[in-house]
Amino acid sequence: MKITVSLVYAVIVLSGIILIPNAFAENVPDWVKNTAGWWATDAISETEFVNAIEYLVKENIIQVNVSQTSETSQGVPDWVKNTAGWWAEDAISETEFVNAVAYLVKVGIIIIETNENEKHPNQNPMELLNDLSFLKHIVIPDNQSKHFINSDGFRSPEISENKPSNTFRVFIVGGSTTYGAGVNDANTIPSLLQKKIDEKNYAQTIEVINAGFQGARSIEEVKLVKEKLLDFAPDIIIVYDGY
């Protein structure tokens, strides 16, 4: 009789939450079903089960509008544990189990943390470039070391911000490969390119400037171009990352 009452209660609850539009079941991994069964039989803890559910949500196997959840952080109700066991034994469908989980997330029983990009998916990525505070590494002008860094912070000879007439200016942006970690100034990629160009004896002066810096990431390279290199009127900007 107790089992019958529990089943009726679960059916009533599931019939209500099945209307939640933001949840669906699709290709739920087998290990999650095993995890549900283990939790139902107390072979694993509630925390381990919740971690499995968080995986489903983060991988969009279960889709829930997290921004609409409440602030509740109570424990998982017993009927959910029963539902997990029934699903593991194929007594109910995968969809019914997934909808039960979606209900838990929606009412805030299971909390799924999101980062700022997930909370604001429509934010223009370029807006992230308005803050320079994340820049950790800055090339400091220094002509006393074995690596000559000019007054503008480039590992190249001095140049004028005002580009001379009849000059074609090339900047190479990148990380340690471009910067030339472990080699002298003459053997960096920009220096070798400059040497090859000089051998051609072009009528126009072509400057190749090393704007690489060690540990560079794409977002930092974009900031460098946007905030600094454009002031030097480049004709070409080459981005070289990798090995």
N, C-alpha and C positions, 0 to 999 in steps of 0.2 A: 504493500500500500504506500509505503514511504517513497519507493522508487517511482511509483505512478504519479504521486503528487509532485515530485521533483521534476519529472518529465513534463507534466502539464505546465508547471511554473516556467520552465525553460522555454517551452514552446510559446507561451504568452509573451515573455520578454523578447525572444528572438523575432516574433512576428512584428513587434513594434520597431526594433532597431534595423530590421531588414530594409526599412524604407530610407535609411541613411544613404544619401546619394554618393557620398565621397568614399565609399568602401567597395572593393571588389576583390575576388579571389582569382588568382591566375598564376599557375605554375608554382604553388607553394612547395618548397623543397621537402623531400621526405624526412630529413632530419628534424624538421619542425614538428611534424606529426609524432615522431618518436619522442621528442622533447615534451610534447603535450601529454603523451601517455605516461612518461616517467614522472611528470609533475603530479598528475592525477593519482598516481600510486605512491607519492611521497619519496620517489627515488632521487629526485633533485629538489632544490629549493625554489621558492616562489621567485627569488631574484634571478635565478638562472632561466626560468621560464620567461620572465619579463624581458631579459636580455635578448632572447630569441624573437620575441614580438617586436622589440625595437628594431631588430634587423629587418623584419618584414616591412615595417613602416618606412625605414630609411631607404630601402631598395624599391619602394613604390609597389610592392606586391600587395600591400594594403595602403590605400590612399586615404588620408584623413586631413581635413583642413585644421591644422594645429592651432591657427590663430583664433579659432572659435572654441577652443577648449576652456573649461573652467579651471579654477585654481585648486580644486580638490586633490588631495594626495592620500586618500584612505586606502585600506588594504583591498586586495582583490576579493570580490564576493565568492562565497562557496559555490554558487550555481555556475560560475565561470569554470571553476575547477572540475565540476561535474561535466560541463560541456566539453572541456578538453579531453576528458576520459572517453566520453561518448564518441567524439570525433576520431580519437585514436583507435577505437574499436569499430569504426565505420557505422555507428548507430545513427549518426547525423551527417549531413553533407559538409563539405569543406566551406561552402558559402555561408552556412549557418554559423560555423565556428569563426570565420573571418569577420562576419558582421558583429558577433559578440565582442571580439577584440576591438573592432572599430568603435563600438559603444564605450568601451573602457577608456580608450584614448580621448574620445570626444568629451566625456564627462570629467576627464582629468585624473582618473584612477591610475592610468599609465601615462607618465609624462615623457614626451619625446622632445628632447632639446633640439633647437635649430640654430644655425649660425645666422649672421646678419644677411648673407646673400640669399639664404632660403626664405627669410622673412620678407625680403624686398626683391623678389625675382625680376621685377620690371625696372629696377634701377639702372640708369645709364652707366655702364662700366667706366666711362671716362670721368664720371663724377668722383670716382675713387682716387683719381689722380690729383685732386685739389689739395691734398695734404702731404707735405714732404716729410712729416715726422718719422715715417717708417724707414727712411734712408739711414742705414747703419754705417755704411762705409763711404767715406769721402776721400778722394785722392787729393792729398795736400801738395801744393807746389813745393818742390825741393830739388835743387840742382846740386846738392852735396852728396847724394847717394849714387850708387852705380846705375840706378834707373833715373834718367833725366825726366823730371816732370816739369813742364813749363808753367808759366805764371797763371795759365787758365786751368791747370789741373790735368792737362793731356800729356801722355807719354810721347811727346813729339817736340820738334823744334818750336820756338816761339812763332806765333802767327798773329796777325792783326785781325781784330773783330771786323773791321771794315775791309772787306775783300778787295784786293787790288784789281784793277782792270786787267783783262786778258789772263785771268786766273780761273781755273776750274778746280773747285774745292770738293774733296771727298773725305767724309768721315766714316770710320769703321767702328761700330759699336758692338760690344760683346763682353763676355766674362774673362776669365783668366787666360783662355786660349787666345783671344784677341789682344789682351793686355800684354801677354808674353811672359807668363810666370816661368821662371827658371832659365830664361835666356837673356842675353844682353840686348841693348837697344837696337843694334843693327840686325838682329835676327827675329824680331817680332814680325807677325804677318803684315801689318801695315808698312813696316820699314822695307820688307822684301818686295812688296807690291810697288812701293815708291821707287825702289832701285830698278825694277823691271820697266817701269814707265819712263824713268830718266834715260834708260838705254835707247829708247825710241826717238829721242830728240824731237819731241813734238814742238810745234811753233808756239802753242799755248802752254803756259805754266800750269802744271797739275800738282796740286798739293794733296797728299794722303795723310790724314791725321788720325792718330791712335786715340780713340775715345773709350777704349775698353777699361774695365776695372774688375778686380777679382771678386768673385761671388755674386756677379750681377744676375738679377732676375728680370724677366720680361717687363714687369711693371716698373722697375727701376730704370730700365733702358728707355721706356716710353717717356718717363719723367725727364730723363736727361735730354732727350731730343726736344721735348716740348718746352722745357724751362731754360735750356742753355744752348744747344747746338743750332737751333733756328736763328739765334742772334748772329751767328757767324756766316749766314747766307750760304749754306751748303748747296752744291749742285747735285750731289748724290750722297745718300746715307746707306751704308751697307751694314746689315746686322748679321753678325757671325757668332752663333752659339754652338757649343758642343765640342767634340774632340776630333 
